Amino acid sequence: VQLQASGGGLVQTGDSLRLSCTASGSTYQIFKMGWFRQALGKEREFVAAITNSGSSTFYGDSAKGRFTISTDNAKKTVYLQMNSLTPEDTAVYYCNGDLNGRPYWGRGTQVTVSS
């Protein structure tokens, strides 16, 4: 099982980005997928998560009102739409999933927001 994240990049304050994370391999049970982030010198923090059905979403304080998580079950992909980005959003964003009864992590994608 692998989680492949993409969509990071360098943007300016106020811009938007959409991150994608696709699960591949023997993913016979996907319960929940989401995102964490880790800024340089800081602990990893929860950003957002969504159940496989899409019926429940969860957001960290930093994401509420600006980020939207969604899922495409057929593609085993979760998306994170990030709007109104600020330099405080600069971090490596890691995809996380509860798959086959255990947690998995992707390698992360860098998001850099310039002022």
C-alpha positions, 0 to 999 in steps of 0.5 A: 500500500502506498500513498502518493501526494502531489500538488505542492509548490510555491505560491504567494500570499492569498493564492490557492493550491489543491493537494491530491493524495492517491492510495495504491496497492492492495487497499481493500479497506479505506476508512479515513484519509487526510492530511497533516503538515509539519513546518520547519522546527515545529511538530506535525499537526493535523490539518484535515481528514475525511471518511471514505464515504465522504460523509464526515470531515474533520478540520484542524483549527488552522484549516477551518474556513479556508481549506476543504477536504474531499474524496473521489472513492473511485480514484481512491484519492483525497483532495485538499483545496487550500485557499487564502494561503499565508506564509504560516501555511508553509510546511511539508504536507503529509497524506495519512490514511487508515487503510486495511486497519492500520495507518499509512503515511505518504512522503509529503509534498512541500507547500511554500507561501511567500509574503 
